[in-house]
Amino acid sequence: MDYLEIANSLPLWIAASLAVIVAMFQAVLFLRRAWTDGKRVGLTDDQLRSGFRSGMISAVGPAFAILMGMVALLVSMGGAISWMRLSFIGSVMFELMAANFGTEAMGVSLGAPDMDAVVFANAVWTMTLGAVGWLVITGLFTPRMENIRRTLAGGREALLPVITIAAMLGAFAYMSTERILRFDKQTIAWFVGAATMGVLLSIARSRNIQWLKEWSLGIAMFTGMIVASLI
Protein backbone atom coordinates (compact mmCIF):
# COMPACT_ATOMS: atom_id res chain seq x y z
CA MET A 1 0.00 0.00 0.00
CA ASP A 2 1.40 3.38 -1.02
CA TYR A 3 2.19 5.50 2.04
CA LEU A 4 0.23 8.47 0.66
CA GLU A 5 -2.91 6.32 0.68
CA ILE A 6 -2.35 5.91 4.42
CA ALA A 7 -1.41 9.58 4.84
CA ASN A 8 -4.68 10.68 3.22
CA SER A 9 -6.89 7.90 4.59
CA LEU A 10 -10.12 8.60 6.47
CA PRO A 11 -8.91 7.12 9.80
CA LEU A 12 -5.89 9.43 9.79
CA TRP A 13 -8.07 12.43 8.96
CA ILE A 14 -10.34 11.55 11.87
CA ALA A 15 -7.37 11.19 14.23
CA ALA A 16 -5.90 14.49 13.06
CA SER A 17 -9.25 16.26 13.40
CA LEU A 18 -9.43 15.35 17.10
CA ALA A 19 -6.17 17.23 17.72
CA VAL A 20 -7.31 20.21 15.63
CA ILE A 21 -10.59 20.37 17.57
CA VAL A 22 -8.57 20.71 20.78
CA ALA A 23 -6.62 23.63 19.26
CA MET A 24 -9.86 25.29 18.11
CA PHE A 25 -11.41 24.83 21.56
CA GLN A 26 -8.37 26.50 23.13
CA ALA A 27 -8.65 29.43 20.71
CA VAL A 28 -12.33 29.95 21.58
CA LEU A 29 -11.54 29.65 25.29
CA PHE A 30 -8.77 32.26 25.05
CA LEU A 31 -11.05 34.64 23.11
CA ARG A 32 -13.78 34.36 25.72
CA ARG A 33 -11.29 34.85 28.53
CA ALA A 34 -9.76 37.88 26.78
CA TRP A 35 -13.20 39.48 26.39
CA THR A 36 -14.13 38.78 30.02
CA ASP A 37 -10.84 40.10 31.41
CA GLY A 38 -11.01 43.12 29.10
CA LYS A 39 -14.39 44.05 30.50
CA ARG A 40 -13.09 43.48 34.03
CA VAL A 41 -10.24 45.98 33.59
CA GLY A 42 -12.57 48.62 32.16
CA LEU A 43 -12.25 48.32 28.37
CA THR A 44 -15.30 49.26 26.35
CA ASP A 45 -16.99 47.00 23.80
CA ASP A 46 -15.68 49.20 20.98
CA GLN A 47 -12.12 48.94 22.28
CA LEU A 48 -12.40 45.18 22.60
CA ARG A 49 -13.85 44.79 19.10
CA SER A 50 -11.09 47.00 17.70
CA GLY A 51 -8.43 44.91 19.41
CA PHE A 52 -9.94 41.64 18.25
CA ARG A 53 -10.26 42.93 14.69
CA SER A 54 -6.65 44.15 14.64
CA GLY A 55 -5.44 40.80 15.95
CA MET A 56 -7.36 38.81 13.35
CA ILE A 57 -6.23 41.02 10.48
CA SER A 58 -2.61 40.90 11.67
CA ALA A 59 -2.81 37.10 11.58
CA VAL A 60 -3.79 37.05 7.89
CA GLY A 61 -0.26 37.66 6.57
CA PRO A 62 1.47 34.94 8.62
CA ALA A 63 -1.42 32.54 7.93
CA PHE A 64 -1.08 32.93 4.15
CA ALA A 65 2.69 32.53 4.40
CA ILE A 66 2.15 29.23 6.24
CA LEU A 67 -0.50 28.18 3.72
CA MET A 68 1.89 28.69 0.80
CA GLY A 69 4.64 26.73 2.51
CA MET A 70 2.15 24.03 3.45
CA VAL A 71 1.96 22.92 -0.18
CA ALA A 72 5.47 21.46 0.05
CA LEU A 73 4.52 19.56 3.20
CA LEU A 74 1.28 18.30 1.64
CA VAL A 75 3.10 16.74 -1.29
CA SER A 76 5.36 14.65 0.94
CA MET A 77 3.34 14.04 4.12
CA GLY A 78 -0.28 14.11 2.97
CA GLY A 79 -3.11 16.36 4.02
CA ALA A 80 -4.09 15.01 7.45
CA ILE A 81 -0.69 15.23 9.16
CA SER A 82 0.13 18.57 7.51
CA TRP A 83 -3.20 20.03 8.66
CA MET A 84 -2.75 18.77 12.20
CA ARG A 85 0.90 19.80 12.62
CA LEU A 86 0.46 23.32 11.29
CA SER A 87 -2.69 23.81 13.36
CA PHE A 88 -0.59 23.17 16.45
CA ILE A 89 2.84 24.58 15.63
CA GLY A 90 2.49 26.80 12.58
CA SER A 91 6.14 26.55 11.51
CA VAL A 92 6.43 25.11 8.01
CA MET A 93 10.22 25.24 8.14
CA PHE A 94 10.37 23.19 11.35
CA GLU A 95 7.91 20.60 10.06
CA LEU A 96 9.76 20.16 6.76
CA MET A 97 13.10 19.93 8.54
CA ALA A 98 11.80 17.43 11.11
CA ALA A 99 10.12 15.29 8.44
CA ASN A 100 13.33 15.29 6.43
CA PHE A 101 15.37 14.24 9.49
CA GLY A 102 12.91 11.39 10.08
CA THR A 103 13.14 10.06 6.55
CA GLU A 104 16.92 10.50 6.27
CA ALA A 105 17.34 8.48 9.48
CA MET A 106 15.81 5.62 7.48
CA GLY A 107 18.12 6.27 4.53
CA VAL A 108 15.39 7.78 2.35
CA SER A 109 14.88 11.33 1.07
CA LEU A 110 11.61 13.07 1.88
CA GLY A 111 9.08 12.41 -0.89
CA ALA A 112 11.40 10.00 -2.75
CA PRO A 113 9.84 7.13 -4.74
CA ASP A 114 11.20 4.56 -2.27
CA MET A 115 9.51 6.23 0.71
CA ASP A 116 7.11 3.75 2.32
CA ALA A 117 4.73 3.56 5.29
CA VAL A 118 7.51 2.83 7.81
CA VAL A 119 9.54 5.83 6.65
CA PHE A 120 6.39 7.98 6.74
CA ALA A 121 5.67 6.85 10.31
CA ASN A 122 9.23 7.67 11.34
CA ALA A 123 8.86 11.17 9.87
CA VAL A 124 5.60 11.70 11.78
CA TRP A 125 7.22 10.58 15.05
CA THR A 126 10.15 12.93 14.47
CA MET A 127 7.83 15.87 13.78
CA THR A 128 5.78 15.10 16.90
CA LEU A 129 8.56 14.35 19.37
CA GLY A 130 10.66 17.24 18.10
CA ALA A 131 7.95 19.69 19.22
CA VAL A 132 7.20 18.12 22.60
CA GLY A 133 9.91 20.08 24.40
CA TRP A 134 8.58 23.59 23.88
CA LEU A 135 4.97 22.47 24.38
CA VAL A 136 5.85 21.00 27.77
CA ILE A 137 7.86 24.09 28.77
CA THR A 138 5.02 26.36 27.64
CA GLY A 139 2.44 24.35 29.56
CA LEU A 140 4.47 24.26 32.76
CA PHE A 141 5.95 27.74 32.88
CA THR A 142 3.54 30.08 31.07
CA PRO A 143 1.40 30.62 34.22
CA ARG A 144 4.56 31.70 36.06
CA MET A 145 5.82 34.14 33.44
CA GLU A 146 3.83 37.06 34.88
CA ASN A 147 5.55 36.58 38.26
CA ILE A 148 8.93 36.52 36.50
CA ARG A 149 8.07 39.69 34.62
CA ARG A 150 7.08 41.46 37.84
CA THR A 151 10.26 40.27 39.55
CA LEU A 152 12.37 41.73 36.74
CA ALA A 153 10.53 45.03 37.11
CA GLY A 154 11.39 45.11 40.82
CA GLY A 155 7.91 46.22 41.82
CA ARG A 156 7.94 49.24 39.51
CA GLU A 157 4.72 48.99 37.52
CA ALA A 158 5.89 51.56 34.95
CA LEU A 159 8.66 49.18 33.85
CA LEU A 160 6.29 46.30 33.01
CA PRO A 161 5.27 47.54 29.53
CA VAL A 162 8.90 48.50 28.83
CA ILE A 163 10.09 44.97 29.65
CA THR A 164 7.32 43.45 27.53
CA ILE A 165 8.14 45.61 24.50
CA ALA A 166 11.88 45.01 24.93
CA ALA A 167 11.30 41.25 25.01
CA MET A 168 9.25 41.41 21.81
CA LEU A 169 11.86 43.56 20.06
CA GLY A 170 14.58 41.15 21.15
CA ALA A 171 12.65 38.15 19.82
CA PHE A 172 11.99 39.79 16.45
CA ALA A 173 15.59 41.00 16.22
CA TYR A 174 16.85 37.47 16.90
CA MET A 175 14.63 36.01 14.16
CA SER A 176 15.51 38.80 11.71
CA THR A 177 19.29 38.59 12.18
CA GLU A 178 19.50 35.16 10.59
CA ARG A 179 17.64 36.40 7.52
CA ILE A 180 19.73 39.57 7.18
CA LEU A 181 23.08 37.77 7.40
CA ARG A 182 22.17 35.29 4.67
CA PHE A 183 22.72 37.92 1.95
CA ASP A 184 20.28 36.18 -0.36
CA LYS A 185 16.62 36.50 -1.31
CA GLN A 186 15.57 36.25 2.32
CA THR A 187 17.67 39.33 3.06
CA ILE A 188 15.97 41.20 0.21
CA ALA A 189 12.55 40.09 1.48
CA TRP A 190 13.39 41.36 4.96
CA PHE A 191 14.53 44.81 3.83
CA VAL A 192 11.66 45.25 1.38
CA GLY A 193 9.15 44.13 4.01
CA ALA A 194 10.66 46.44 6.66
CA ALA A 195 10.68 49.41 4.28
CA THR A 196 7.09 48.71 3.21
CA MET A 197 5.98 48.45 6.83
CA GLY A 198 7.65 51.76 7.68
CA VAL A 199 6.04 53.58 4.74
CA LEU A 200 2.58 52.15 5.42
CA LEU A 201 2.69 53.01 9.13
CA SER A 202 3.92 56.52 8.35
CA ILE A 203 1.01 57.08 5.93
CA ALA A 204 -1.48 55.53 8.34
CA ARG A 205 -0.39 57.75 11.22
CA SER A 206 -0.16 60.97 9.26
CA ARG A 207 -3.60 60.48 7.70
CA ASN A 208 -5.14 58.52 10.58
CA ILE A 209 -6.08 55.52 8.43
CA GLN A 210 -6.98 52.80 10.90
CA TRP A 211 -7.48 49.97 8.40
CA LEU A 212 -4.03 50.58 6.93
CA LYS A 213 -2.46 50.14 10.38
CA GLU A 214 -4.25 46.84 10.76
CA TRP A 215 -3.34 45.49 7.31
CA SER A 216 0.21 46.86 7.17
CA LEU A 217 1.86 43.67 8.50
CA GLY A 218 0.20 41.40 5.95
CA ILE A 219 0.87 43.81 3.06
CA ALA A 220 4.53 44.19 4.09
CA MET A 221 5.04 40.42 4.30
CA PHE A 222 3.51 39.78 0.88
CA THR A 223 5.40 42.67 -0.70
CA GLY A 224 8.72 41.35 0.63
CA MET A 225 7.99 37.81 -0.58
CA ILE A 226 6.83 38.91 -4.03
CA VAL A 227 9.79 41.21 -4.64
CA ALA A 228 12.27 38.56 -3.44
CA SER A 229 10.70 35.89 -5.67
CA LEU A 230 10.90 38.15 -8.74
CA ILE A 231 14.60 38.95 -8.34
Buried (B, 14 or more C-beta within 10 A) or exposed (E): EEBBEBBBBEEBBEEBBEBBEEEEEEEEEEEEEBBEEBEEEEBEEEEBEBBBEBEEBBEBBEBBBBEEBBEBBBEBBBBBBBBBBBBBBEBBEBBBBBBBBBBBEBEBBBBEEEBBBEBBBBBBEBBBEBBEEEEEEEEEEEEEEEEEBBEEBEEEEEBBEEBEEEEEEEEEEEEBEEBEEEEEBBBBBBBBBBBBBEBBBEEBEEEEBEEBBBBBBBBBBBBBBEBBEEE
